[in-house]
């Protein structure tokens, strides 16, 4: 495949800039590849990296950025409910796997959460 979606009218998008908020790894890295592909159709994809998970939603809510690329559906639904935001999910986002390695531990009891101060 060439990376292009046959249902998109790229000619109509030519000369436009799309701004997306993303977490640095891996989302901004993935978008960097998408930006190269879109550039072939004269579409500029500008990626703004955020190191937290609140600001990307806030800039989308404010209309400063077209979309974000980091949040999975349960997170975004919860964020909208707790913050009164209106961000619409247009596609599911992958979730990176996480592993916890406890050596010889048989349970997660050894992982203590620090008390809030």
C-alpha positions, 0 to 999 in steps of 0.5 A: 500500500502507498499509505494513502486513503482512497476515500480522501480527496487529497486535491481538495486538501492541497495547500492546507495545514493540519495541526495535531497535538501528540505525546512524544513517543510513540505518537509524535514519531508515528505522525512524523511518518504521516507528515512525510506521506501527506507532504507528497500531496501538498498537505502539511501536518504540523505536530505539537508535542506535549509531555502531559495528557491534559494540555493536548485536550485543552488546546483541542477544546479551545480550537487552537489545534485540530486534533490530538493523538494520544488518548484511548477511548476510556481516557477521553470519555472520562476526561470529557466527563470530568472536565466538561470538554467536548472532544469527539473521538473519530478513531480508536488509538492504540494502547502501548503495552506495559510490563511490570517485572518484580523479580521473584515477586508472586504478587503486586503487593511489593509495589507500594503507592506513596501516600499523598501529601 
